[in-house]
Amino acid sequence: MQKQTTVYYSRVDAIIALAKRLNLYERRYQLSSEDFFDQFHKGQLEDAIDFVEWANDYQNLLALKAEVEERLSYAA
């Protein structure tokens, strides 16, 4: 399986793309990303490829949001 790399020109574009992907997982598995990640992190879910990618996307979203919030706090 070949890893795909996507380049975003702004953090906002990346956040939007991640949010869309997370929404797909949430609808497919009828579970919020926050609840999913809590269960996955506790080892209550299997290490299926979908779950690993979902967890990765969620962590990336949280990191990007934190970075944007930090930059906004400096601007205020």
C-alpha positions as CSV (number, residue, x, y, z in Angstrom):
1,M,0.0,0.0,0.0
2,Q,1.5,3.3,-1.1
3,K,1.2,6.3,1.2
4,Q,-0.4,9.3,-0.3
5,T,0.9,12.8,0.6
6,T,-1.3,15.9,0.3
7,V,0.0,19.4,0.4
8,Y,-2.2,22.2,1.9
9,Y,-1.4,25.8,1.3
10,S,-2.9,27.0,4.6
11,R,-3.6,25.4,8.0
12,V,-7.3,26.3,7.5
13,D,-7.4,24.2,4.3
14,A,-5.8,21.3,6.2
15,I,-8.3,21.7,9.1
16,I,-11.2,21.7,6.7
17,A,-9.9,18.6,4.8
18,L,-9.4,16.7,8.1
19,A,-12.8,17.7,9.4
20,K,-14.4,16.3,6.2
21,R,-12.5,13.0,6.6
22,L,-13.4,12.7,10.2
23,N,-17.0,13.3,9.4
24,L,-16.9,10.4,7.0
25,Y,-15.6,8.1,9.7
26,E,-18.1,9.4,12.2
27,R,-21.0,8.7,9.9
28,R,-19.7,5.3,8.9
29,Y,-19.2,4.1,12.5
30,Q,-21.9,6.2,14.2
31,L,-19.4,7.5,16.7
32,S,-17.9,11.0,17.3
33,S,-14.2,11.3,16.7
34,E,-13.7,12.3,20.4
35,D,-15.5,9.2,21.7
36,F,-13.7,7.0,19.1
37,F,-10.3,8.4,20.0
38,D,-10.9,7.9,23.7
39,Q,-11.9,4.2,23.1
40,F,-9.1,3.6,20.7
41,H,-6.5,5.2,23.0
42,K,-7.7,2.9,25.8
43,G,-7.3,-0.2,23.6
44,Q,-11.0,-0.9,23.5
45,L,-11.0,-1.0,19.7
46,E,-9.0,-3.1,17.3
47,D,-6.1,-1.8,15.2
48,A,-7.9,-1.9,11.9
49,I,-6.5,0.4,9.2
50,D,-9.6,2.6,9.3
51,F,-9.2,3.1,13.0
52,V,-5.4,3.8,12.8
53,E,-6.0,6.4,10.0
54,W,-9.0,7.9,11.9
55,A,-6.9,8.3,15.1
56,N,-4.0,9.8,13.1
57,D,-6.4,12.3,11.4
58,Y,-7.9,13.2,14.7
59,Q,-4.5,13.9,16.3
60,N,-3.5,15.9,13.3
61,L,-6.7,18.0,13.6
62,L,-6.1,18.6,17.3
63,A,-2.5,19.7,16.7
64,L,-3.5,22.1,13.8
65,K,-6.3,23.6,15.9
66,A,-4.0,24.1,18.8
67,E,-1.4,25.8,16.6
68,V,-4.0,28.1,15.0
69,E,-5.4,29.0,18.5
70,E,-1.9,29.7,19.7
71,R,-1.2,32.0,16.8
72,L,-4.5,33.8,17.3
73,S,-3.7,34.4,21.0
74,Y,-0.5,36.2,20.0
75,A,-2.4,38.3,17.5
76,A,-4.8,39.6,20.2
